[in-house]
Amino acid sequence: MKPTLHTVWLVARRELRARVRTRAFLLGTLFMALLVLALPVVMSFAISSAGDDGSGPLTPSEETTRIGVTPSAAGLTGPLERDAGVDEPAIAVREVADTETGKTLVHEGELDGVVAGTPTAPKLFVEQHVFPHLERALTTITYNNQLDAEMSESGLEPEAVRDRAGQGEVAIISMGSSPDAAGEPMAGTPGAEKAQRLFIAMISTFLLYMFLIMTGQMIAQGVVEEKSSRVVEVLLSTIRSTELMAGKIVGIGLTGLIQLAVLGIVGLGAATGAAVLTLPTFTVAGLLGWAALWFLLGFTLYATMLAAASSLVSRQEDLQSVITPVIMLLIVPFVVGVSVLPNNPDGTVGTVLSMIPGFSPMLMPMRLALGGVPLWQGVLSVLLSLAASAVVLWLGGRIYSNAVLRTGARVRFKDALRAS
Amino acid sequence: MPEGALEIDRVSKRYGDVVALDEMSLTVHGGEMLGFVGSNGAGKTTTMRIALGVLAADSGEVRYDGAPVDRTTRSRIGYMPEERGLYPKMKVSEQLQYLGELHGLPRADAVRSANRWTERLGLAERREDQLQKLSLGNQQRVQLAAALVHDPSVLILDEPFSGLDPVAVEVMSTVLREMRDQGVPVVFSSHQLELVQRLCDRVGIVRRGSMVADGTVEELRSSGPTRLTVHAPEAPADWAEGLPGVTVESRENGRTALRLDDTADDQRVLRAALATGPVHEFSRERPSLTELFRDVVTEETDE
């Protein structure tokens, strides 16, 4: 008459309501959302310092710089239009009759500057503004022109010399990728994308870690609260202990997932809005999907262990001693994850650890975000994690059922496993 | 319209080497209230927990209406644990609704029933308060409402009266009587023996995990040892010594309190008393439940 699923849902709904409606939850989410909104700033710093694409500091894109060139300096027109840097304001060049005409136009604001003189010795007239990019371009062009002139005088052919000089190459060999790694190896991703992926990897791993710790604490405290207030006895007179445990885990898991989703959406919106995140939306959504899946897998594993461990004690004061070993199982993979993986995502240690249940919820999402994970490895680690969760659920359910009604002194782990 | 009886049939339970229950049996019929008494650690709470399925028995069976209690019948039981248990931070009404739903009530019925019981127990004003903001007495009333919210067919209450003020005791007694009158079997444990004597149709005395006495209050009182008070002012101190089956319990101002076992003959005691001179009083007293209980406890410590 009372289907198990319905009972589990009733318990989960209570957990969800009891938590989501508290002021602590609302304020906490708000606070974290503000933190996340500040992320794009952090991210642009992180990316510009990590990015090795030579773009330099991001200067705001100004209007096109308008330049007049006198007939005597006409040889500069082509190089000027061509050489303006990628991230710098474009340079529009037009011819002016003579220097005086050009100066007048600058006075009137029609032009930003006039270049007179010769291609090897140009003069730049400007009102007050300084245009560093213009100066740089002119200096480079003048330098090259001077060089060409000197080479011609010495009997060399400038074109041929340049061709030969251009043949020198820098060989770039990536040391990190294992020979069988397929997919999108990091070596091939341009600097900006690599930095973004690393950033997403770090952030999602950190968020996962934070949420697993936070929801884990909720589970532990919830179990002990029911035990210390003895409400568990009333509950177990009508529902099964496994239903109670499952409902608790589902309810608190949903609470965490809601918060995670809110923060994920806020963060993505902020990053996209501030144009720091330029990865394709599809890629980002995929990465977030993986992060959510791993949150669920990791949460099931850790929450079950924490519920079982917490059921051994009856008072909040005793809680720390029983949950510390479980929390360590969370901290160690996190530390390993952030210290080993970013430098060497496809190394043997990282690859093997990211498949092992317990390590995988921290390491695999990070590897996935960094890219270059073969599909079979992703699937295998999910399956292994599911298998481990099944074992932990079975054992944890047993310990919980045996220990949750025994109040007073801490129940010994061995007794909880054995006794009925 | 008497409903089915709750039967606990030779239930045993051990914790390692400790025997908690040894073939405990008791029956409560529909429309009957049973008081469950015994010293601490005698096995009352264990019996109740097993009846509720919160604990598993090593052997024996619990039946309701002739059939072994399963999950479905279990959700028809209203239970009040000895150590009160509700969520301290949950609102009273939500708490009761939640428990109603867990017991299988549809949401609307749970809401209605929670409202009805809070009204009935004088908690209507406190419905939207967190439980922890209520006084202890009011928290107990909420606990009772929690046992009643799903309109149970059986009531099992562990120490429902402990810590209640006299007004709350009256409210609790009235509600329990009403439930009994509706045909619900009611079992409760208590150390307040006068209350048990006043309220219960039957009493079960439990010692060391077994039922040692079970019957109506009248039956139990007449089955116990007889006490005589004899007022013979001129009798010497040792007038009653040597009478078979008679023990002198006290002697004061010419009044002697005697305890007679089954072999004693009260007429012989009367003749012995008259032989000493005038007898102003010769009265027979049946033991109160308290005295019966004390006897049980005394036997326990004798062993």
Interface residues (C-beta under 8 A of the other chain):
Chain A: M1 K2 T7 L10 V11 R14 A18 E225 E226 S229 R230 V231 V232 E233 V234 L235 L236 S237 T238 I239 R240 L405 T407 S420
Chain B: R49 L52 G53 V54 L55 A56 R71 T72 R74 S75 I77 Y79 P81 E83 R84 G85 L86 Y87 P88 K89 M90 Y98 L99 E101 L102 H103 G104 A146
